[in-house]
Amino acid sequence: MTYFPMDEYEQRWSRVWDAIHSAGFETALVWGQSGGNYERCNDILYLTNYYSNQSGHAYDSSVRLASSYSAALFANGDSPELFADQPDYPEDLLAVGRVSSDRNLIRAVTAGLRQRSATGKVLSVGHDFLPVKYARLLEDAFPGIEFTYDDELVRDVRRYKSTFELECIREAGETASAALQALMETAMRGGTQADAAAAGMAELARRGGFPHMIPVSSGATIHRFTGDPIAGFSREIVMAPGDLVRAWVYGPIWQGYWLDPGRTGIVGRAGTRRQRELIRTATDITHRLMESVTPGSRVLDVVALGERLTTESGSQDDPVSNMFPLYGHGVGMFWERPTLGEGMLGEPGTEERYAYFHSGQTCTIEVFLSWPGVGSAGIEECFIVQDGKNELLTTTDLEWW
C-alpha cells in the first residue's frame, strides 16, 4: 500500500487542478522520468506514487519507446490517468485507479488523448527534460492541439508541504543524519574515501533510503567537490591523519524525499588550530544564515548576508563555491525553488514568485570557505521554516576533531 493515505493524493490532485485552471487550461499532461534518472521523476511520484525501473538508455524500437518515462493526464476535471512504461508495476503501490501500461509510452499517451477527445490547448509539464523527439511525435499526431509548456506548475504546488509530507521529511532527516554520522565516524579513523562512503551508504540502505551520490573529498582533493567525478568518492585516495575531509550524503532519502546535509572534519581528530577555525567559521555562517530565515523574510536578504559574512571570513576563491554559487535551496522531491543565489531565484520573470520564505517550507543552507594554506570546508543543514525557531532536520555532529 502507499505510504501516504488517499486523502493526501486527492488533495494534491485538487491543488494541481486549481493551478491548471488558473493557467487557463482544461487538459494537462504531466511528464516524469525515473529509472536511471532520479532528478525529474518527482511530479509523477508526487501525484501517483509511480517510479519506473526501466532504463532510460534502452534504444527506441517498434516495441519500446520512451523507456523510463511516464505521464499523468488531467482531463475533464477527473482524477489523473497514469501512463506507465512498466506493465508489471505493483497495483497496491499506486495512488491512481486508472492506469494504461505500454512499453511504447507515446502510443499509450496518444490513445489516452484521443479517448478523451482532447482538442484546443493542452498544457504539457516537463519540457525541460522531455526529448524533442517524443514531443514532436505527439504534436504530429494531434495537429489540432496547441501544446503549451510550463515546467513549474506542479513544482510550485509541491513547494507547500502537507502535514503528512513534513512527517515523512522528518523521517528522512533522521535517516540522512544517521548516514552522515556513520560516514564521518568512519572517515575520522582514516582509510580510503570509499570506506567512508560505504559506511554512509550502508546506513542509508538499512533504513530504506538510497543515495544519488556520496561526495567525499580530502587531503589533496579537498578543493574539489568529489574525490572521483563519477562515484563521488575514490577507492584509491587514503585519508591520512590531519587531512581535512568534507562529505555529503544526498539523494532520495525516504519515499523519494531528498535531503543533502554535509560536514567537514579532520582525520584522526588531530588537526591544526587554523583547520578547526575554518570549519567553525563555515558552521557559524551556516547557522547564522539559517536563523535569518523566517516566514515572510526576503530570500535575497539572506543571500546578501551570506555574501557579507563570507567576505568578512577571509574566504578566498573557492572552487566548490564556484560550482554552487548559492547559499542553499528549497528541498523536497529533489531541490526546489528558491535557489538562494543572486539571479537564481527562478527563470526570468518568475523571481517574485519565489522572493519570500513561507512557514512549513523545507530548505537548506550551505556554505563553502577556502583559506590559503589551510584548505576548504563546507557544511549544509536541512530545516523546516517555522514561526519562532526553525526546525532542524539534520542533526549529525558538527565538530569532527
Backbone torsions as a table, in degrees:
resi	resn	phi	psi	omega
1	MET	NA	162.1	-177.8
2	THR	-72.7	151.9	178.8
3	TYR	-65.4	-43.1	-179.3
4	PHE	-92.3	148.2	177.2
5	PRO	-70.6	160.2	-178.5
6	MET	-61.9	-32.8	177.6
7	ASP	-56.0	-37.0	179.8
8	GLU	-62.5	-46.3	-179.6
9	TYR	-66.6	-38.8	179.6
10	GLU	-63.3	-36.8	176.1
11	GLN	-67.7	-37.1	177.3
12	ARG	-63.2	-45.1	179.5
13	TRP	-60.9	-41.7	-179.6
14	SER	-61.8	-42.2	-179.9
15	ARG	-68.2	-37.6	176.9
16	VAL	-66.9	-41.1	177.1
17	TRP	-60.2	-42.3	177.8
18	ASP	-58.4	-41.9	-179.8
19	ALA	-68.0	-39.0	178.4
20	ILE	-62.5	-47.8	-179.9
21	HIS	-64.6	-39.4	179.4
22	SER	-63.0	-30.3	177.8
23	ALA	-81.0	-4.7	176.2
24	GLY	90.2	26.8	-177.9
25	PHE	-122.9	156.9	174.0
26	GLU	-114.8	-12.8	-179.2
27	THR	-136.1	138.0	179.4
28	ALA	-146.4	142.3	172.2
29	LEU	-110.5	124.8	177.2
30	VAL	-110.3	124.4	-175.4
31	TRP	-101.2	156.8	173.8
32	GLY	-146.7	156.6	170.8
33	GLN	-140.3	134.6	179.6
34	SER	-136.1	-128.4	-177.8
35	GLY	60.3	-110.4	-179.9
36	GLY	-84.1	8.0	-176.4
37	ASN	-142.8	99.7	-177.8
38	TYR	-71.8	-29.7	-158.6
39	GLU	-62.1	-25.9	-178.3
40	ARG	-125.3	28.2	170.5
41	CYS	-79.5	-9.8	-159.6
42	ASN	-62.4	-46.2	-176.3
43	ASP	-62.5	-42.6	-179.9
44	ILE	-69.5	-42.1	177.5
45	LEU	-60.3	-41.8	-179.9
46	TYR	-63.4	-38.5	-173.1
47	LEU	-91.8	-26.4	-171.8
48	THR	-132.4	-14.1	-173.2
49	ASN	65.7	27.6	177.1
50	TYR	-99.8	136.1	176.0
51	TYR	-140.5	111.6	-178.5
52	SER	-71.1	138.5	173.8
53	ASN	-98.7	4.0	177.7
54	GLN	-69.9	155.0	176.5
55	SER	-85.8	133.4	176.2
56	GLY	-73.1	-4.1	179.9
57	HIS	-98.3	5.6	176.6
58	ALA	-67.4	134.7	-178.3
59	TYR	-69.2	139.6	175.8
60	ASP	-68.7	145.4	178.5
61	SER	-155.4	-174.3	177.2
62	SER	-71.1	-17.4	179.7
63	VAL	-95.1	-43.9	-176.6
64	ARG	-119.9	131.0	177.0
65	LEU	-145.8	129.3	179.9
66	ALA	66.1	45.4	176.4
67	SER	-61.3	141.4	-179.0
68	SER	80.0	-3.7	176.4
69	TYR	-94.2	158.5	176.6
70	SER	-151.8	168.2	-179.8
71	ALA	-152.7	151.3	173.4
72	ALA	-122.3	128.7	-178.9
73	LEU	-102.7	121.4	172.5
74	PHE	-102.1	118.1	-177.9
75	ALA	-151.3	145.2	173.7
76	ASN	59.5	23.2	178.2
77	GLY	75.7	6.8	-175.7
78	ASP	-84.9	170.6	169.8
79	SER	-64.1	153.4	-173.4
80	PRO	-68.3	150.2	171.2
81	GLU	-103.1	131.1	-178.4
82	LEU	-94.8	134.0	171.2
83	PHE	-110.0	114.7	-170.9
84	ALA	-118.1	145.5	-179.7
85	ASP	-94.7	-1.3	-176.7
86	GLN	-116.4	101.2	-171.7
87	PRO	-63.2	-27.9	-172.7
88	ASP	-101.5	25.3	-178.7
89	TYR	-65.8	134.9	-176.9
90	PRO	-60.3	120.8	-175.8
91	GLU	-63.5	-32.5	-176.9
92	ASP	-70.9	-10.6	177.1
93	LEU	-93.7	-3.4	-178.0
94	LEU	-94.8	145.0	179.4
95	ALA	-95.3	-2.2	-177.9
96	VAL	-114.2	151.9	-179.6
97	GLY	-92.9	-27.1	-178.8
98	ARG	-103.4	117.2	-177.2
99	VAL	-134.8	129.7	173.3
100	SER	-114.5	114.0	-177.9
101	SER	-104.2	132.4	-179.1
102	ASP	-158.7	132.5	176.7
103	ARG	-66.3	-20.2	171.9
104	ASN	-101.0	90.4	-171.5
105	LEU	-65.3	-37.3	-178.6
106	ILE	-64.9	-36.0	176.0
107	ARG	-62.6	-41.3	-179.9
108	ALA	-65.6	-44.0	-179.9
109	VAL	-65.1	-40.4	178.0
110	THR	-59.6	-45.6	178.9
111	ALA	-63.6	-38.1	-179.8
112	GLY	-65.6	-42.1	178.0
113	LEU	-64.8	-39.1	178.9
114	ARG	-67.4	-39.8	179.0
115	GLN	-62.4	-34.7	178.6
116	ARG	-86.1	0.9	179.8
117	SER	54.1	43.6	-177.4
118	ALA	-66.8	133.0	176.9
119	THR	-143.1	175.1	175.8
120	GLY	69.9	-133.0	-176.5
121	LYS	-95.4	132.0	175.4
122	VAL	-125.7	126.9	178.2
123	LEU	-83.0	131.2	178.4
124	SER	-117.9	119.3	-175.2
125	VAL	-105.8	111.6	177.9
126	GLY	132.0	25.0	-178.5
127	HIS	-78.9	0.3	173.3
128	ASP	-76.9	-10.6	178.2
129	PHE	-139.3	-15.3	179.0
130	LEU	-70.3	122.1	-178.1
131	PRO	-59.0	144.2	177.3
132	VAL	-54.9	-36.4	-178.9
133	LYS	-55.4	-47.3	-177.0
134	TYR	-74.4	-37.5	177.7
135	ALA	-61.8	-40.4	-178.7
136	ARG	-69.4	-34.1	176.4
137	LEU	-60.1	-41.9	178.0
138	LEU	-69.0	-43.4	-179.8
139	GLU	-61.8	-39.6	178.5
140	ASP	-67.0	-33.3	-178.9
141	ALA	-74.7	-21.1	-176.1
142	PHE	-132.2	72.6	179.9
143	PRO	-62.9	-18.5	-179.6
144	GLY	-88.7	-3.3	-179.9
145	ILE	-102.4	136.2	173.1
146	GLU	-100.3	104.4	178.9
147	PHE	-81.6	126.2	177.4
148	THR	-116.4	139.4	-171.8
149	TYR	-111.8	135.0	178.0
150	ASP	-149.6	111.4	-175.0
151	ASP	-82.6	-16.9	-169.3
152	GLU	-94.9	-11.0	-168.2
153	LEU	-56.4	-53.5	-179.1
154	VAL	-75.5	-34.8	178.4
155	ARG	-61.1	-36.2	177.5
156	ASP	-66.8	-37.3	175.8
157	VAL	-64.2	-41.6	-176.1
158	ARG	-66.9	-20.1	-178.8
159	ARG	-64.7	-23.4	-177.5
160	TYR	-101.7	105.3	-170.5
161	LYS	-84.7	142.1	174.6
162	SER	-81.9	170.0	176.0
163	THR	-59.4	-41.1	179.2
164	PHE	-63.6	-40.8	179.6
165	GLU	-64.5	-42.8	-179.2
166	LEU	-62.8	-36.6	175.9
167	GLU	-64.8	-40.4	177.3
168	CYS	-62.5	-42.8	-179.0
169	ILE	-66.9	-33.3	175.4
170	ARG	-63.7	-40.3	175.4
171	GLU	-61.9	-42.6	178.4
172	ALA	-60.9	-37.8	178.3
173	GLY	-61.8	-40.9	178.2
174	GLU	-63.2	-41.7	-178.9
175	THR	-68.1	-47.7	-179.3
176	ALA	-62.0	-40.2	-179.9
177	SER	-64.1	-43.4	179.9
178	ALA	-65.3	-39.5	-179.8
179	ALA	-66.5	-43.7	178.7
180	LEU	-67.3	-35.2	176.2
181	GLN	-60.6	-46.5	179.8
182	ALA	-63.6	-40.5	179.4
183	LEU	-62.3	-48.7	-176.4
184	MET	-68.5	-37.7	177.3
185	GLU	-60.2	-40.0	178.3
186	THR	-68.9	-41.7	-179.6
187	ALA	-61.8	-35.1	-178.7
188	MET	-64.4	-22.1	179.7
189	ARG	-86.7	-5.1	-177.6
190	GLY	87.4	-161.0	-173.6
191	GLY	94.1	-165.6	-177.8
192	THR	-88.2	161.4	173.4
193	GLN	-57.5	-35.3	179.5
194	ALA	-63.7	-35.5	178.2
195	ASP	-61.0	-44.3	-179.5
196	ALA	-67.3	-44.7	179.7
197	ALA	-61.6	-39.3	-179.6
198	ALA	-62.2	-38.2	178.8
199	ALA	-64.4	-42.6	178.2
200	GLY	-65.9	-43.1	-179.9
201	MET	-66.0	-36.9	179.1
202	ALA	-63.1	-41.2	179.7
203	GLU	-68.3	-38.1	175.2
204	LEU	-59.5	-50.2	-177.1
205	ALA	-63.1	-39.9	-179.4
206	ARG	-60.3	-31.6	-178.0
207	ARG	-96.9	3.9	175.2
208	GLY	93.0	13.5	177.3
209	GLY	-108.9	176.7	173.4
210	PHE	-152.7	156.5	-173.8
211	PRO	-93.9	148.9	163.4
212	HIS	-79.5	-41.9	176.6
213	MET	-161.5	151.8	172.1
214	ILE	-119.1	89.3	-179.5
215	PRO	-76.6	125.5	176.9
216	VAL	-130.9	128.9	173.8
217	SER	-132.7	149.3	-175.6
218	SER	-162.8	159.4	174.2
219	GLY	53.3	-123.4	-177.0
220	ALA	-67.8	-18.2	-179.5
221	THR	-99.8	10.7	-173.0
222	ILE	-64.0	-23.4	179.3
223	HIS	-85.3	0.1	172.4
224	ARG	-105.6	153.5	-179.1
225	PHE	-70.9	-30.2	-177.1
226	THR	-130.6	149.1	172.6
227	GLY	-72.4	-27.8	176.7
228	ASP	-141.8	131.2	-173.3
229	PRO	-68.5	-20.5	-178.6
230	ILE	-92.4	-56.8	-178.0
231	ALA	-78.5	-29.5	-173.1
232	GLY	100.5	-26.9	-178.5
233	PHE	-135.5	160.8	-178.9
234	SER	-117.2	138.6	174.1
235	ARG	-84.9	-6.2	-178.7
236	GLU	-95.5	-26.7	-174.0
237	ILE	-85.4	119.7	179.3
238	VAL	-93.5	131.2	177.6
239	MET	-88.3	110.0	-174.1
240	ALA	-96.0	154.6	177.6
241	PRO	-52.5	135.0	-178.8
242	GLY	91.8	-11.7	177.7
243	ASP	-73.7	137.6	165.0
244	LEU	-69.9	139.2	174.4
245	VAL	-132.8	129.5	-179.8
246	ARG	-120.1	130.6	-174.5
247	ALA	-142.0	148.9	178.3
248	TRP	-128.5	150.2	167.2
249	VAL	-121.0	116.7	176.0
250	TYR	-148.3	148.7	-177.5
251	GLY	157.2	-171.0	177.4
252	PRO	-77.1	86.7	-167.1
253	ILE	-68.3	-39.4	-178.5
254	TRP	-154.5	123.8	179.0
255	GLN	55.4	30.7	179.4
256	GLY	84.9	-1.9	179.4
257	TYR	-86.6	134.5	-165.1
258	TRP	-104.8	131.6	170.1
259	LEU	-134.2	156.2	-175.8
260	ASP	-147.6	65.4	178.1
261	PRO	-77.2	154.1	178.5
262	GLY	-142.1	155.2	179.2
263	ARG	-142.4	160.9	172.9
264	THR	-128.6	137.2	178.7
265	GLY	-139.7	-175.6	-179.4
266	ILE	-124.8	119.5	-175.5
267	VAL	-60.0	134.3	-178.8
268	GLY	78.8	-0.5	-178.5
269	ARG	51.1	40.3	-176.7
270	ALA	-134.9	53.1	-176.5
271	GLY	-91.0	-179.4	178.7
272	THR	-88.4	165.7	177.5
273	ARG	-60.4	-41.5	-178.1
274	ARG	-66.7	-37.2	175.9
275	GLN	-61.2	-45.2	179.9
276	ARG	-63.6	-40.5	179.4
277	GLU	-63.8	-38.9	179.1
278	LEU	-61.4	-47.6	-179.0
279	ILE	-66.0	-42.4	179.8
280	ARG	-63.4	-36.5	179.4
281	THR	-66.1	-44.1	177.6
282	ALA	-62.1	-41.0	179.3
283	THR	-64.8	-43.8	-178.7
284	ASP	-62.8	-44.6	179.5
285	ILE	-63.1	-42.3	179.6
286	THR	-57.7	-47.1	-176.9
287	HIS	-73.9	-31.8	174.6
288	ARG	-65.6	-40.4	177.7
289	LEU	-65.6	-41.5	179.5
290	MET	-62.0	-40.0	179.0
291	GLU	-66.9	-24.8	-179.8
292	SER	-79.0	-12.1	178.8
293	VAL	-85.0	118.8	176.9
294	THR	-137.5	159.9	175.6
295	PRO	-56.8	124.8	-179.5
296	GLY	92.2	-9.7	179.1
297	SER	-72.9	154.8	-174.3
298	ARG	-87.1	130.3	-176.3
299	VAL	-60.2	-44.2	-175.9
300	LEU	-70.3	-19.6	172.5
301	ASP	-68.1	-38.2	176.6
302	VAL	-66.6	-40.6	177.6
303	VAL	-61.4	-44.9	-179.7
304	ALA	-62.1	-39.5	176.7
305	LEU	-63.5	-41.7	177.7
306	GLY	-61.4	-41.4	178.3
307	GLU	-63.0	-43.4	-178.7
308	ARG	-65.5	-47.0	-178.2
309	LEU	-66.1	-36.2	178.4
310	THR	-65.8	-43.5	178.3
311	THR	-63.0	-45.0	-179.4
312	GLU	-64.7	-24.8	-178.7
313	SER	-72.7	-15.2	-178.0
314	GLY	85.7	13.4	-179.8
315	SER	-64.1	134.6	176.4
316	GLN	-93.9	-175.7	-179.5
317	ASP	-54.8	116.6	-176.8
318	ASP	-110.7	118.4	-177.3
319	PRO	-58.4	-35.0	-179.0
320	VAL	-72.9	-37.3	174.1
321	SER	-62.8	-35.6	176.5
322	ASN	-67.5	-32.4	176.4
323	MET	-70.9	-40.4	178.8
324	PHE	-121.0	83.5	-177.5
325	PRO	-79.7	64.5	-173.3
326	LEU	-155.9	169.7	179.6
327	TYR	-119.2	22.1	178.1
328	GLY	136.8	-170.9	-174.9
329	HIS	-170.5	163.5	168.5
330	GLY	-67.4	158.7	-178.8
331	VAL	-148.4	143.4	179.0
332	GLY	-168.4	-107.9	170.3
333	MET	-90.4	76.1	-172.5
334	PHE	90.5	-177.3	179.6
335	TRP	-64.7	145.2	-177.6
336	GLU	-130.7	167.9	172.0
337	ARG	-66.9	150.6	-4.1
338	PRO	-86.9	157.2	166.8
339	THR	-91.2	127.0	-172.7
340	LEU	-85.6	72.2	178.3
341	GLY	-151.0	149.5	179.4
342	GLU	-61.1	125.2	-179.8
343	GLY	76.8	10.5	-173.4
344	MET	-120.4	10.6	-176.8
345	LEU	-61.7	-42.8	-178.2
346	GLY	-169.4	-176.0	177.7
347	GLU	-66.8	156.7	-179.0
348	PRO	-51.2	130.8	179.3
349	GLY	92.9	-8.2	-178.5
350	THR	-112.5	1.2	-170.8
351	GLU	-57.4	-38.6	-176.2
352	GLU	-63.8	-28.6	179.2
353	ARG	-61.4	-28.0	-174.4
354	TYR	-115.9	19.7	-169.1
355	ALA	-77.4	-20.3	-173.0
356	TYR	-130.2	148.7	175.0
357	PHE	-80.0	153.2	176.5
358	HIS	-130.1	156.2	-179.8
359	SER	-62.1	137.5	-179.1
360	GLY	85.7	-1.1	178.7
361	GLN	-73.2	140.7	178.2
362	THR	-103.7	126.0	-170.0
363	CYS	-140.5	171.0	169.3
364	THR	-129.4	157.1	166.1
365	ILE	-125.4	132.6	179.7
366	GLU	-136.6	143.5	-178.4
367	VAL	-140.0	135.0	174.1
368	PHE	-124.6	132.6	179.6
369	LEU	-131.0	147.2	174.1
370	SER	-131.3	131.3	174.1
371	TRP	-118.5	127.7	179.5
372	PRO	-56.2	135.2	178.5
373	GLY	78.5	-4.5	-179.5
374	VAL	-114.8	-52.8	-179.9
375	GLY	136.3	-159.8	-176.6
376	SER	-125.9	140.4	178.7
377	ALA	-132.6	150.3	177.4
378	GLY	-147.6	150.4	175.7
379	ILE	-146.8	146.4	174.5
380	GLU	-140.7	133.8	177.1
381	GLU	-117.4	147.6	175.9
382	CYS	-115.3	140.3	-174.0
383	PHE	-157.0	166.1	174.7
384	ILE	-107.3	127.9	178.3
385	VAL	-70.1	124.3	-177.0
386	GLN	-135.3	155.6	170.3
387	ASP	-67.3	138.6	179.2
388	GLY	89.1	-82.2	-179.2
389	LYS	-138.5	133.0	-180.0
390	ASN	-66.3	149.5	-178.0
391	GLU	-94.8	112.9	-179.1
392	LEU	-74.1	130.3	179.8
393	LEU	-97.3	-28.4	-174.5
394	THR	-110.1	116.9	-170.1
395	THR	-117.4	17.5	174.9
396	THR	-56.5	143.5	179.7
397	ASP	-50.7	148.2	-178.3
398	LEU	-94.6	-32.7	-175.4
399	GLU	-107.3	118.7	-178.8
400	TRP	-123.2	72.8	175.5
401	TRP	-159.7	NA	NA
